[in-house]
Amino acid sequence: MKVGILGAGNIAVQMAKTLNLMTETEAYAVASRDPAKAQAFARANHVAKAYGSYEAMLEDAEVGLIYVATPHSHHYEHIKLCLDYGKPVLCEKAFTANADQAREVLALGKEKGLLVAEAIWTRYMPMRWKIKEIMDSGVIGQPACLSASLGYYIEKVPRISDPALAGGALLDVGVYTLNFASMFFGNSIAGMVSNCVKTDTGVDASSGVVIAYKDGKMATLYSTTRAVSERRGIICGPKGQIEVANINNFEKITVYGADYQPIAVYDRPEQYTGYEYEVQAAINAIREGKTECEDMPHSEIIEIMEQMDALRAQMSIKYPFE
């Protein structure tokens, strides 16, 4: 399938690399509002065509799927644009800036019979299902609590601190901790509280979240743009714990007994970049005539966006375009 990349930033580079490594895809086109940037990107990343406007790429009948790689603040606008041109969409996380935007574009995709998927790569990785299998096996007993941390020193990246670009830790890195909790503890939430430290521009530089579930489980989540964290996820039960190395690209699972001694270790299978799973899922869904991917259905996209809306309300963070 010929894939068009909308946006020519750093994350688009990884997608172009992935598409070039996969057998079922072609890194066919890239579009930027800056023609020179699009041409330079195409040359550097082995992309066949470069377009100086998004609309020009969307008019290309050869393009079978669009990957949206622009800032969070523009996802709503660009998903709608793609759908209006009749193109299926795989949009980078965070899916949109808020849940209302998500509901609108997902409804539009269903109305047009076009795939709309979120490129939250951890949802599509085979290690996700291995973690679930281990958890459900009973080796650690009934899981009771979960913790997840993700932090990178990216505060000085301009878009991260810009409210107009939906900046802040939550939508950029905190979204992974929320997805980690959602994948393994579900979304039957009894209560959720948060606190944060803000940048001078008023978005969250670091944030903490505590979730209590109706079945008695609890999750504690931490995200930051001010430090490099251990990126670890831990699921605990009365018989032991499951430790996941790197919740942003599952690397290794280690199972410990109640005596804190390792019982089993599972390494990540070989991968190109990790993006190939979401791309393949999108291609499969398009071929099957589906408007959503099973690994990250529309209901889950909206759920995570609603959680982030509620957390931002607690933090008193509102973007200027809302």
N, C-alpha and C positions, 0 to 999 in steps of 0.2 A: 504494500500500500504506500502511496506517495503522501508524505506528511509535510505540512507547512508549519513553520514555526513563527508565531506572531510575537515579535519582541526579540531583541538581539543582545540581551544581557548575559551575565555569567551563567545563570542556570540554563539558558538556551544552549550554551556550549556543551553542557553535559548531555542534553537531549540529542543534539546533533551527533555527538560521539556514539550514543546508544543506537540511534537509527542507522548509522553506518555499520555498526557491528551486527545488527540483527539481520536475519535472512529474509524476513517477510516485509521489510520496510525499506523505504528510500528517503534519505534526507533531501527532499525534493526542492523545497523553497523556504526562504526566510524573508520576513518583511519588517521594516523599520520606518518610522517617520523620516528618518535621515537616510537618504539613498546611499550616501558614501559609507555609512555604518553597515547597511545591509550588504553592500558589495564586499566590504572588508571581511565581514562575518562569513559570507559564502565562500570566499577564497580560503580563509583560514580553517574552515570546518567542513570542507568538501560537500557543500550544498549546491545543488544544480542551478537554482535560480535565485536571484535577489530582486526584491521589489521595494520601491521607495515609498509605498503606501500600503496600508493593510487591505484597503479595498481592492487594489490591483491584484494582490495575491488571492484574495477571496473570489475574484472573477475567473481565476484559472480553473478550468473544468477538470484538470488532471489531479488536483488536490483532493484527497479522500478523507483527511482528518487534519484538524488544526490543533496544535499545542499552543496554549496561551501562556506566555512567559513574561508578562508585564507585572508591574507592582499590584498589590492587593486592591488598591484604590480604583484600579482601572479594569478589574476582572469583569465586573457587572457589564460595563459598557462594551467590552470586547467580546464577551460571550454572546451578548445580544447581536452584535454586529455579525459575528460568524453565523449565527442561526438565521439571521435575516438573509444571508447569502446562501443558505441551504447547506452549511457545512457542519458535520459532527465536531464536537469539542471535547478536548481533554485539557482542563484548566488547572494550572498550578495552584497549590495551597497558598494561603488560606483561600478557600473557594471564592468568597466575595468579602466585602467589608462588614456585612451584617446579614441577619437571617431574612429580612424582607427582600433584599436583593436576590438572595439564593432562591427563595420561593418563586419569585417572578421569572427568573431565567430557566429554572427547572420546569415550570409550568409551560413556558414557551417552547422548550425542547420537546416536551410530550405532545404539545399541540401540533408541532411541525413533524413529529415522528423522527426526531434526530437525537443521536446520543449526546448527552451532556454528562461528563464524568469529572471527578476531582482527582488530580494527580498527587494524592497523599500516598507516597510510594510504600510506606510501611503496611498499609492495608492490603496490598497486593502480593507481598513477599511470602514465599513458602515458609519462612521461619515463623511468620505469624501463626500459621496453623500448627506448627510443631509446638510452640509455646502453649497453645490452647489444648493440644493433645496431652501434653505433660500435666498441665493443670487439672484436666478432667480425669486423668488416670488415677488420682487419689494418692499419688506418691507423697505429697506434702499434706494430705488430709484436706479438709474443707477450707479453701482459701478465706482468710479473714481480713487481710490488709495488703495494700499495694502502695508502692512509692515510685516516683519517676522524676528524673532530673535531666534538664537539657540546657546547656549554656555555651555560648560562643562569644568571643570578644569582638563584637560587631557594632557596638554603640556608635562608633564614629563613621560608619557607613551612612551617607546622607539620607537614604530612604528610611532607614531604621528609626531615626528620631523625628521624622517629618509627619506631623498629624495629617497633612493634606494627602499623604501617600499611605494612610492607614498604618503608620509606623507603630513601633513598640514590640516588646518581647512576646506578648500573648499571641498575636496573629502570625508571627514569624517562627518562633521556636516553641512557645507554649502550646500551640496547636498539636504538636507531637505528643506532649505529655497527656493532653486531654484524649487524644486518640488511643494512646496506650491504655489508659484507664477504661475507655469505652469498649475497646476490643475484648478485654479480659474480665471486666466487672460489669459490663452492660451500662444501661442508662436509666435504671429505676432509682432515681436520685431522691432522697428524702430532704437533703439540704446541701448547700454549697456556699462556702465563704472564701473570701480572698482578701489579700492586701498587696500593696506594691510600693516600690520606690520609683519616683518619676524622674524623667529627664527635665532639663530646663524648658523643653518645648511642650511638656505636659503629657507625654505618653509614658507608658511603663517601661522602665529600664530593667527591672527585676520584679517578678511577681510570684506569690505563693498561693496555692489553692488547696483547700481541704474539702473532700466530698464524703458525705455520709449516705449510704444506700439503704433502701427500705428493708433489705434482707440482713442488715447488720454489718455489712462490710464497710471499710473506710479506705480512702485513697488520699495520699498527700503528694502534691505535685509542685515542682519548682522550675522556673525558667528565668533566664537572664541573658542580657546582651553585654554584660559588663565583665564576664569571666568565662573561663573555659571550665566547664563542669565535667564530672565523671560520666555523664550521659547514661547512667545506669537505671534499669528498671528492676524492681524486686517484688515478687508476689510471695506472701508468707502464709503459712498454715501451721497447725499444731504439730505436724510431723516434720516440718522443714521449710525450705524456701527455694524458689526458682529465681536465679539471678540472670538478667539479660544484659549483655554488654552492648552498649550503643543502641538506645531506643530509636535513634534516627536512621539506622541502617543495621538492623540486627546482625551482630557479628558472631556471638557465641552465647549458648545457654548452659548454665551450670546449675545442677540440682544438688542441694545440700540437705542432709538429714537433720534431725533435731539436735544432734551432737556437733553441728556445724562442719561436719566432714563431707567432702564432695562424694556424691553417689554416681553421677553421670555428667558427661559433657557432650554437647552437640555443637559442631561447628557449622558456620554458614556454608551452604553450597556455593560452588563457583558461580560468579555472575559477571556480566559485562560492566554495568555501572549500578545496577539495582533498579534503574528506570525501565528496563525491558519488560518487567512484569505488568506495570500499569499500561504500557503501550500495547502489549499483547492482549490484555484484558479488553481494552478499548476496541481493538481490531476484531476480536471475537464477538463482542457485543454488536458491532456494526454489521458483521456478516450474518448474525442471527436476528437482525432487525429489532434489536432492543434499544431502548432510550436511556438505560442505566446499566452500570456494572454491578454484578452481584457482590463483589468484594467491598464496594463502597456505594451502597444504594442511596437513592435520593433522600430517603428518610433519615439516614445516618448523616448525610451532608448537612441537612437542616438541623438535626439534633446538635451537632458540634457547633454550628453557627449560633444557635440559640444559647448554648452554654457560654460561648464567648461574649455574646451580647449581655447576658446576665452578669458575667464577671466584670465587664467594662463598666456596667452601670454601678456596681459596687465600688469600683475604683474611681468613679466620676471621670471617665474618659469618653469623650464624644468627638468624633471627627468633624471637621468644619463643613463637610459636604452632606452630613446627615441632618 
